[in-house]
Amino acid sequence: MSDTVFAALIGVGGTVIVAVASVLTQLRVTKAVIKAERERIFQQIQNEEISRLREKRVDSIREAISEMLSTSDPQSNRGVDYGRTVNLISRVQLLLNYQEPTSAKLNNAINQLGFCMQEYVAVERLPIDNKRNEMTNLLRWHAEVLESAKAAIAALSLPII
């Protein structure tokens, strides 16, 4: 074999080796990019699901607190609905995370509201002068539940880090 043919074969062989190496490298890089994108998309979907569930939880708390304040308002035309208020207290307590300080504060305010409701229901039918203390306590805890709920909802609505 002549030197020219031998040199040509070496050139062709080198080109084939470089082409195979390029294809293998490109395949490996493509697999790594696809894997990274798949993980990123999975994490994004997972974060969106967590965010959706958190928003649903906040909406449930907001609706239950709103209704609870309505059913426990002694100044409303309908008066207080003790049974419905107790059910709403239980619903909110099931939705709260007591490890969050704002939720723990809201739970305390809701409990106190429930205790004041018990006291108020006993004197509900009496003239206003005979139930002034019970009504004042109930309205004070009403305000505390409202403020604690605002703080708890704000804390729950913080973005995921």
VMD Tcl script that draws the C-alpha trace (Angstrom):
set ca {
  {0.00 0.00 0.00}
  {1.30 3.37 -0.88}
  {1.88 6.13 1.58}
  {-0.84 8.25 0.00}
  {-3.49 5.56 0.44}
  {-2.28 4.91 3.99}
  {-2.45 8.64 4.81}
  {-5.96 8.81 3.31}
  {-7.10 5.84 5.40}
  {-5.71 7.46 8.54}
  {-7.54 10.69 7.68}
  {-10.82 8.85 7.02}
  {-10.36 6.75 10.17}
  {-9.67 9.86 12.24}
  {-12.73 11.57 10.80}
  {-14.91 8.53 11.61}
  {-13.53 8.41 15.18}
  {-14.19 12.14 15.65}
  {-17.71 11.76 14.21}
  {-18.50 8.82 16.52}
  {-17.07 10.71 19.52}
  {-19.16 13.78 18.61}
  {-22.34 11.72 18.31}
  {-21.69 10.00 21.66}
  {-20.92 13.31 23.35}
  {-23.99 14.95 21.86}
  {-26.15 12.01 22.95}
  {-24.80 12.22 26.49}
  {-25.31 16.01 26.66}
  {-28.84 15.70 25.23}
  {-29.74 13.06 27.84}
  {-28.41 15.30 30.62}
  {-30.38 18.30 29.33}
  {-33.57 16.26 28.99}
  {-33.14 14.87 32.51}
  {-32.56 18.35 33.96}
  {-35.61 19.75 32.13}
  {-37.76 16.83 33.24}
  {-36.74 17.41 36.87}
  {-37.37 21.16 36.55}
  {-40.83 20.59 35.06}
  {-41.65 18.02 37.76}
  {-40.60 20.49 40.47}
  {-42.66 23.24 38.85}
  {-45.75 21.02 38.69}
  {-45.22 19.98 42.30}
  {-44.89 23.62 43.43}
  {-48.02 24.58 41.48}
  {-49.95 21.76 43.16}
  {-48.74 22.84 46.61}
  {-49.69 26.42 45.80}
  {-53.14 25.36 44.57}
  {-53.79 23.30 47.70}
  {-52.57 26.13 49.93}
  {-54.89 28.58 48.16}
  {-57.80 26.16 48.55}
  {-57.01 25.84 52.27}
  {-56.86 29.64 52.66}
  {-60.19 30.00 50.85}
  {-61.78 27.37 53.11}
  {-60.48 29.13 56.23}
  {-61.65 32.50 54.94}
  {-65.17 31.20 54.17}
  {-65.52 29.38 57.49}
  {-64.26 32.35 59.54}
  {-66.60 34.70 57.68}
  {-69.59 32.48 58.32}
  {-68.51 31.88 61.93}
  {-68.39 35.61 62.60}
  {-71.83 35.95 61.03}
  {-73.42 33.15 63.06}
  {-71.90 34.37 66.33}
  {-72.78 38.05 65.96}
  {-75.22 39.05 68.71}
  {-76.03 42.28 66.88}
  {-77.29 40.61 63.70}
  {-81.00 40.37 62.98}
  {-80.89 36.57 63.11}
  {-79.10 36.45 66.46}
  {-76.50 33.82 67.26}
  {-76.56 30.24 66.02}
  {-74.58 28.33 68.63}
  {-74.68 24.92 66.90}
  {-73.55 26.26 63.53}
  {-70.79 28.31 65.18}
  {-69.44 25.24 66.98}
  {-69.39 23.32 63.68}
  {-67.49 26.15 62.01}
  {-65.02 26.34 64.89}
  {-64.27 22.64 64.39}
  {-63.89 23.10 60.63}
  {-61.39 25.94 61.02}
  {-59.43 24.07 63.67}
  {-59.04 21.13 61.31}
  {-57.56 23.44 58.67}
  {-55.06 25.16 60.95}
  {-51.42 24.21 61.40}
  {-50.68 24.80 65.08}
  {-46.92 24.94 64.45}
  {-47.46 28.29 62.72}
  {-47.64 31.01 65.40}
  {-50.38 32.96 63.61}
  {-52.52 29.82 63.29}
  {-51.99 29.02 66.97}
  {-53.08 32.56 67.88}
  {-56.16 32.21 65.66}
  {-57.01 28.89 67.31}
  {-56.81 30.52 70.74}
  {-59.08 33.37 69.64}
  {-61.58 30.89 68.15}
  {-61.60 28.86 71.37}
  {-62.24 32.00 73.41}
  {-65.02 33.00 71.03}
  {-66.59 29.57 71.58}
  {-66.41 29.97 75.35}
  {-67.97 33.44 75.12}
  {-70.71 32.00 72.90}
  {-71.53 29.48 75.66}
  {-71.84 32.30 78.17}
  {-73.89 34.47 75.81}
  {-76.35 31.74 74.80}
  {-77.29 31.32 78.46}
  {-78.35 34.97 78.71}
  {-79.36 35.64 75.09}
  {-83.06 36.15 75.83}
  {-82.48 38.55 78.74}
  {-82.82 42.33 78.36}
  {-79.73 44.09 77.01}
  {-78.76 45.53 80.40}
  {-78.59 42.05 81.91}
  {-76.24 40.65 79.27}
  {-73.88 43.56 78.72}
  {-70.74 41.74 79.98}
  {-71.40 38.63 77.93}
  {-72.07 40.66 74.80}
  {-68.96 42.79 75.33}
  {-66.78 39.71 75.77}
  {-68.29 38.07 72.71}
  {-67.73 41.14 70.55}
  {-64.17 41.55 71.89}
  {-63.30 37.99 70.86}
  {-65.12 38.59 67.58}
  {-62.62 41.35 66.83}
  {-59.71 39.19 67.99}
  {-60.78 36.32 65.70}
  {-61.02 38.75 62.80}
  {-57.55 40.21 63.38}
  {-55.98 36.80 64.03}
  {-57.60 35.41 60.89}
  {-56.16 38.24 58.81}
  {-52.67 37.52 60.17}
  {-53.00 33.76 59.71}
  {-54.28 34.10 56.14}
  {-51.46 36.52 55.32}
  {-48.92 34.04 56.70}
  {-50.48 31.14 54.78}
  {-50.48 33.16 51.59}
  {-46.71 33.71 51.58}
  {-44.99 32.28 48.51}
  {-43.13 28.98 48.65}
  {-39.38 29.42 48.93}
}
mol new
graphics top color blue
foreach p $ca { graphics top sphere $p radius 0.5 }
foreach p [lrange $ca 0 end-1] q [lrange $ca 1 end] { graphics top cylinder $p $q radius 0.2 }
display resetview
